[in-house]
Amino acid sequence: MSKPKLATVWLDGCSGCHMSALDMDERWIELASLVDLVYGPLVDTKEFPENVDIVLVEGAVSSEEDLEKIQKIRKQTKTLVSLGDCAVTSNVPSMRNRFPVPVVENRSYRETAQLNQQVPREVVPRLLPKARPVHEFVKVDVFVPGCPPSADTIYYVLTELLAGRMPDLTNLTRFGA
């Protein structure tokens, strides 16, 4: 029988949740015997695969590219986990929400630039009007707050899901820690 497929996704966030996952250190060796890591920032796969069992999603949905990505991922995933405060609440990426997108772009690409003072329209994804948490766009099965959640918390979530149980995070993590 094949092992469950695990993927990780990085939307609009700082990669702190992925760094925390890397802090699981030797526990990744144990997890490697239980799952196939099929997609993520540290995996060379370019296209998100079909029939993924568990996906850890870091970051808010802030751009058209993020939105397309999370909708595709949801369709191809059994259990979607919002990992970290940015995915759960849109946390730091939402700090831009009180400003219209043209104001954000002008500040980022014109006012603070020394050279080539123009808003890019190619390569850089178009921003959505607001940065929003993942669950406002797709169904989320598990919410894991923390900025970032600890390696122990991430390991617990994965092992509980792999055992067929819904993780109880009541006393394990909180927002901002």
N, C-alpha and C positions, 0 to 999 in steps of 0.2 A: 504494500500500500504506500502511496506517495505521502510525503510530509505536507503539512499545511504551508501555504504560501504567505509570507510576511513581506510587507512593503512599508517604506517610510517616504513621506512627501514633505517638501519644504515650500510653503507658500510665502507670504509676506511676514517674515520674522527674522530674528537675528542668528539663527542656527543654534541657539543655546540649548534647545531641547534635544537636538541631535548630538551636541557635545555631551549632554548629560547621559544620553543613551550609550555613547561610546564609553562613558565612565563605568559601565557594567563590567568592563574589563574581561576577566576570564569567564564570567557567566555567559558571554557570547559564544564560547566554545560549547557550553551545555546547550544553549539555544540552537546552535547550528545542528545539533543532533536531533532537534525537535521540529525545526522549520527550515524551509528554503527561503532565503532572503532574495527576492526576485526583482526589487526595484528600490531605488533611493539615491541620495546624493553621492553615496560611496559605491554604488553599483553601476556598472557600465551600460546597463540596459537603457535604451533611448525611449522606447515606447512602453507605456504602462500596460502590463499584461492583463489577460482576462482571468476571471475566477480566482481572485486573490482573497484569502481568508481573513487576514487582519491587516489594516493599514493604520499607521500612526501618522497623523497629519499635524504638522507644526505650522503655525502662522495664520494670519487673517487672510480673508479674501479681499484684495485691494485693487486688483486689475482685471481687465477682460481675460487675460491669460490665466490668472488664478481661477476665475469663475469657470472657464471652459475645462480646466484641469480637474477641479473638484467635482464637477458634474460627471465627467467621464469616469473618474475614480469611483464615485459612488455607485455608478451602474455596474461596475466590474468588481465590487467588493462586498463580502459578506458582513464583516464587522469593521466599522469605521470609528476610529478613536481620535477625538480632538485632544491633542497633546499640548498642554501649556496654556498660559493665560492669553496669548495672542489668538490661538485657535478657538478658545472657549469664549472670550469676551471681546476680542480684537484689540485689547490692551494698547501697547505702544503704537502700532500702526494707526490706530484710530485718533491719535493726537492731531492728525491733519484734518479730521472731520469737520471742524468748525470753520474751515476755509474752503471756498470753492476750488475746484481742480485747477482752473487757470491761474489762480493766485499762488497755489502750491508750485505749479510748474514754473511760473515766472520767477519765484523766489529761488527755486532749485537750479534752474538752467540759465537764467539771465542775470539776476541781481548778484549772485554769489560766484559767477563764472569769470575767469580772467580771459579766456579765449573761447571762440565759437559760441557766443551768447545767443543760443536759440534752443527752442524746445524740440527735442528729437521726435520725429514722427515715424521712424523706422527702427526696428530692433527693440527699442524700449517699449514694453507693453503699455497700452492706454490705461490710465487710472479710472476706476469706477468713481462715482460721485462721493462715496463713503467707503472706508475700510470697515468690513463687517465680520462677525464671527462665522465660523463654518456652518453652524446649525441654522443660520438664517437663509442658507442656500440649499442645503441637502440634509437628509436625516443623519444624525449622529447617534451612535449606539453607546459610546462611553465617553464621559467628560473627565479629563485629568488636569485639574488646575495646577498652577505652580509656575514660577518664573526663574528658572525652569523647574519642572518636577525632578526630584532626585532620581539617581540611577536605581536606587532600591525601589522606588515607587514604580518606575517604568518596568523593571523586572517583575515586580509583583503583578502588575496589570497583564503583562504578556503571559506569565505562567498561569494565572487564573483563567484567562481566556482560552489558553491551550488546553486547560483541564476541563473546559466546558462550563466554567462558572463566571458569573458577572462579578467583577472586582468591587469590593466594598472599600471605598477610599475615605470613609468618614474620618478616620484618625491618622491618615497617612500623609495628606498634603492639604494645602490651603492656597488661596490666591496669593501670589507674590512670594511664595516660599517653596 
